[in-house]
Amino acid sequence: MLRSLDPLLRGWLPRQRWFAGKGLPIQGFRLAAATELMPPGGRLGPLGLLHVLVDVEQPGRPADCYQLLLGAHPLLPSALIRSALGPAVGGPYDGLTLYDAPHDPRLAALLLERLSLPGRAGRLRFTAEPHAGFPPGLAPRVSTAEQSNTSVVYGDAFILKLFRRVSPGTNPDLELTLALARAGSRRVAEPVAWFESLPAGPDPDAEEPATLGVLQRFLPGSADGWALALASVAEDGDFRSEAAALGRATAEVHASLAAALPVRALDGAALERIAAGMTRRLDETAAEVPAVRPYAGALRSAYDDLARLAAITRTDAPVTAQRIHGDLHLGQALRGPDGQWVLIDFEGEPARPLAERRKPAPPVQDVAGMLRSFDYAAHHSGNGPWADRHRDAYCTGYAQVAGTDPREQPVLIRAFETDKAVYEARYEARHRPAWLPIPLSALARLASTT
């Protein structure tokens, strides 16, 4: 099977948005697992569905494991040509054309059917919440939203997120939304089913299962915060009431996560480690992006202040770490038809290792991410003053629920906002150079802050 897949994957994988190794040659593949969810010649006639986990080896980086759902058919319909990998030569699918199965409504429907039936198929384990109901006849469609995974929407009932780049461990997008939903939070789209890959070998406890996909409640009629903010900026409008409501929703999610999962105080050594990581990312970015270098010296002072924070923080108000969203911005918030905000995509920054994304962190990290997002919306449209008004409104709303105002934690907020802007500068330099002035303007402002 791997010999027949090899030439197809070499041409197809680098063209996928979710493939992390763009620009590097592929040295080889290792088949981690393969499960036939529907063999060709079954009840779908010549149509087959194959689940594959494949390790991709590239120079200068650890091997990445990718999840593939492959359809197989002797003659591909014209509507699916764009999703084709190509014809298999040799192996068990010899003579069949392989393609990206989520784009085929027949196979997407089959996957939903499998999610509704808890149990195992090879190394795959399917789980559904006891209260989950699966209405028949839900028409599937692949989401066109830009993302690092693949999402399939089923009617107006569910959305299935398929994680393309996977590693052992529970993905936070399942772990945190499940904890929030079971705690009664209405600020998340609760998961109703999911599936995972069990570890190979005789010892099932050797490593954690890898989360492969999560089926969640779909929110029809919702608008994402990024689109709403851009519309407000374009009109120089007043979005402050929505920004404050979003701040309250963020604080509610933080409070629910703190009640459901462990919280710990950060001592001086822990703050020093966080500051050291931020300094390392700044140095790496300055080496790669020359435009960052003029600000690097002044920006390090934000991290130096963070490292010294424990010595000047009152003992009755320690800096705490808890589970947080991890990659919060306006595009991760949906405002429903009822005007209520819901947060989505709790997986954290996909580029960071899963173990790092699952670590507790100060809640102000999420606040800093949202503040940067307001800044992005304003400067993307050339309306800088809009950002200040709405950043303040967001913090005011957050304080109304949390009882503490992020603006009263200047050392923390400056350090985490600086770290986020540094990340943005590196990202934009690599992928969208025309947008690089947006994070650079933030770094210039943060460098001048004392």
N, C-alpha and C positions, 0 to 999 in steps of 0.2 A: 504493500500500500504506500509506504513512504517513498519508494522509488518512483511510483506513478505520480505522487503529489509534488515531488521536489521541483520539477521544472515549472509546474503551474504556479506554485507558491512564490517562486523567485520573481516571477513577473507581476503577480497580483498583489502580494502583501505590501510592497513599498508604495503602492498607489492609494492605500487606505489611510484615511485621516488618523485613525487610531493606532497606526503602526509607529512605534517609538524610535525605530532605528533608521529613519530616513537619512539618506546620504552616505550610509555605510554599506559596504558589500556584505552579502549574506554568505557566511562560510559553510553553513550546513544546518540540518534539521535533525531533531530527535523526536520520534513519536512517543509522547508521554501516555496517551490513552486514545482509544477509538471505540465508539459505541454506536451500533446501528439502532437508531430509534425507529426506523421503518425501512426494512430491506426492499430493494427493487423487486417487483413481482408480488408484493404483499397486497393489502386491500386498496392501496392507491395505484394499483396497476404497475406500470414501469417506473413510477416515481419513487425515489428513495430519499431518506434523510439520515445523514451521517454526522455524529458529533465527534469532533477531534480536538485534542489538546496537543499542541506541538511546541517544542522548545526551539527557538531560533538563535543560532550562534552568529555573533558579529564581532569584529575586532574591537578591543578596548572597552568592552562592556560585558557584564554577566549575561548569560543566556536568559532571554525573556520567554515566558510561556504565554501562548495565545490560544484563545478559544475560537474554534471555527465550527459553524453549522453549515454543512454542505448539502445542497440538493443534488440529486443525480437523475438525469433523464436522457433518453436517446436523442430527443429532438427538442431543443430549447425554444419556448415561445418567444416571439420578437420582443414582448414587453420585458423579458428577463435578460436580454442580450447584454445589457450594461453591467449586470451582476455576475457575468460568467468568468470563471477561472480558465476554462478551456476543456477540451476533450482529454480524458484519461487514457493513457497508453500503457497497457500492462496492468497487473494487479487486479483486485476483485471488481473494479469498476471500469474495466477495459471497454472502450467503445462508448461509454456514457459521458455526457457533458456535465461537468461539475460547476456549481454556481453558489452564490451566497444565499442560503435558504431563507433568511428573514424576509427577503423581498418577494417571496412566493407566498401568496395568501393561503394556498393549500397547506404548505408546510408550517407556516406561522400558526394556522389554526390547529394543526396536529400538535405543535409544541404547547399551546394553551391547554389542549385536552390532556396532555401528559402531566402538566402542572396541577391539574385538578385531581389527579390520582396519586396520592402519596405512596411512596415505595421506591424501589431501586431498579435501575437498569444498568447492568454492569457496574462501573465505579460511580455512576451518577445516582444521587439520592434526591428525591423530590419530596417537598414538605408543603402542606397547606395549613393555614390557621383553621381551627375548628368551626368558626363562624362563617368561613368563606363560602360564598355562593357563586356559581358560574353559569350565568344565563346562556342559553344556546344562541347560535347564530350571530355571534359578535364578529363583525367584519374587521380583519386586521389591515393595518397600514404602517409602513415604516416612517418614523418621524424624520422630518427634514431638518430639524434643529441641529446646529453645529455642536458636536460633542465628541468626546474621546471614547464613547461606547456606541452601541447600537440599540435603539429603542423601537419597540413595536407597540402601537396603540390598538386596542381592541374595542371597537365601537366607541361609546362614551363611558365605558365601565372601567377599563384597566389600561395600564401601561407597563410593559415588560422591558426592563433595562438588562441588556446582555453585556456583561463585562468582557471586554476583548482581551485585555492584558491582565492575567490572573496570577496569583501567588497564594501559598497556603495561608489560611486564616480567614476569619469572618470579615467580609467587607463592611466598613462602617456604615455604608448606605443601607445595609440590612440591620446591622447591630443596633444602630442608634434610632432608626425609624421604628424598629420593633419595640425597643424600650420605651420610646415616647408614646407610641400607640397604646401599648399595654398599660401605660400610666394614665391614659385618658386624654392625652394632648390632642387638640384639634388643629395644631399648627403644622402637622405633617400629613402627607398622603400615606396612610398606613399600608404596610405590606400585607398581602393576603396569601402569597405563596412564593416559594423560592426553590432553587436547586443548586446543588454543590457537587464537587468532585471529591470522593473519598480517597485517602492516601493509598498508594499501592503497598503491597507487602503483607506479611502475616500479622503485624502489629498495628491495629487500627488507631492506636493512641500515639504512634510515632510522630505524627504531625497533625495539625488541624486540617479539616476539610477546607477546600478553596471555594468561596462563593462564586457562582457562575452567572446567576441571574436572579432578579427580584421582580415580582409582579406586584404592582401597587395600585391603589385607587387612582383613577384618572380624574382630573379636575376640569371638566368641560366649561368653556366660557371664561376661563381665567386669562389674565394678561400678565406677562412677566414684567418685573420692575424696571428692567433696562429699557424696554420699549416705552413704558409709561414715562420714565425719566427723560428720555430723549425727546419725546413729544412736548414735555413741559419746558425743557431747555429751549427748543426751537421757537416756542411762543413767549419765552421769558416768563413762564407761568408760575403759579404758586402751587407747589407740590408738597408744602410743608406739613399739612395735616396727614397726608399719606406717609411721608417720611417719619413722622412721629409715631404713627400707628405701626410702621415697620420696626421702629426701635422697640416698641412695647412687645411686639411679637418675638423679636430676637431675645429679649430679656426673659419672656415666658419660656421659651425653649431652653435657655440656659438654666433657669430655675428647675425645670422638669428633669433635665439631664443630671443636675446636681443631686436631685432627690432620688433618682433611679440608679445612679452609678457612683463609684467612689470619688471623693474629693480629697485633695491633700494640700497642705501648706508647703510652699516653696521656701527652702532655706537659702542662705547665701551661696552655698555651693551649687545648688540647682540653678539659681539665677545666673551665676557665672558661666555655667555650661550653656544655657540658652544664649547668653551674650556672645560666647565664643563661637557658637554656630552661626549667629548672625554676622559676626566679623568675618568668618571664613567665607560666607556667601558674598559679602561685600568685596572681599579681596579677589575672589574668583571672577566676579562680574567686572570689576575694574580692570582686571587683566584682559578680559575678553572684549569689553566695550569701552573704547577710549574716552567717549563723552562722559563717562561716569567719574573718571579719575580726578577732575578738578574738585569734586565734592567729597571724595573719599575720606580725607583727613578729618573734616568737620563732622561727617556722618558717624565716624567711629566714636565720637563723644557721646552719641545717643546710646551706644552699646556699653560704653564705659559707665555711664550713669546707671544703666540697668544692672550691671554687675555689682555696683555698690549699693543697690537699692535696699537690700536686707538690713544694712547697717543703719539706715536712716528711716526705716519703716517702723511705725508704732507696733508694739507686740500685740495689741488688741485688734490690729487690722492687717494681718499677714497677706501676702500675695498667695492666692490659691490657684491650683490647677485642677481642671475637671475635663470631662469629655465635651467637645465643642463641635460645631459644624466643620470647621477646618478650611473651608474655601468659600467663605461667604461674600457674595456680591449681589448686585441688583438682579442679575440674570438667574440667581438661585432663589428668587422670591416670586411667588405668584399671588396676585390679588384676585380673589374669586368674585363672582357676580354679587355676592353678599357684602363685598367690601373688606372681607377678612383676608389677612396675609397668611400664606402657607410657605414654609421653607422646604426646598427640595435639594436633591443631590448631596447627600451627606457623606460622600466617599472621600472628601478632602482633595488636596491637590494630587491628581493621578500620577504626576511625575515623581512624587516622593514615595519611598518604600512603604509597603502596607504597615509594617510594624511601627514606623514613625508616625503614620497617620492615625494610628489607634492610641497613641500616647495622650494622656491628659495635658492640657495647656491652659494658660490663663484665658478667661473669656474675652478679655480685651483684644485678643488676636482676631476674633470674629468681627468685633466692632471696628478695628482698624481696616479690615478688608472691605467692610461696607463703606467706610469713610473714603477709602481710595476709589471705590466704585462711583460715588457721587462726584468725586473730582474728575474721574474719567468721563462721565456723561457730560459734565459742563465743558471741559476743555476739548473734548471730541467735537463739540459744536461751537467752540469759540466763545463761551459765555461763562467765564471764570467766576464772577460774583454769585451766580446761581448756586455754585457748590457750597460756599460758606453758609448761606442761609439754610440749606437743606441738611448739611452735616450737623449744624447746631440743632435743628429740629429732630433729627434722628437720635442724637444723644439725649435730648430732653425727654423724648418718649421712652428711651431705654431706662433712664433714671427714675421715671415714674413707677416702673415695675420693679426694677432691681434695688432701688433705694440708694444706689451709689451712682454718681455721674462720671462717665469715663473721662470727661474733661478735667475732673479733679484728680486724675492719675496721669499727669503730664509725662512722667518718665516712661511709664509703661506704654502709653499711647504713641509717643514719639518713636520709641524703639520698634514697636511692631508695625507702625505705619512706614517707617524707614525700611524695614526688612521687606515689606510687601512691595514698596516702590522699587527697591533693588531687584527683586524678582521680576517685576514688570519690565524694567529696563533691559534685562537679559533676554526676556521672552520677545520683546518687540524688536530688539536688534537682530534676533535670529529669524523671526517670522514676519514681522510687519514693520520694517524700518521707518515707514512714513509716520507711524504712531509713536516713535521713540521720544519726540519732544514732550509727550504727555507725562510719562514718569520722570523725565529729566526736569521738568518744571517743578514737580513735587520734591525731587531731591534737592533742588536749589533752595526751595522754601525750607525744607527740613534741615538743611545744612546751616541755614542762618538762624535757626531756633536755638536759644540757649536755655 
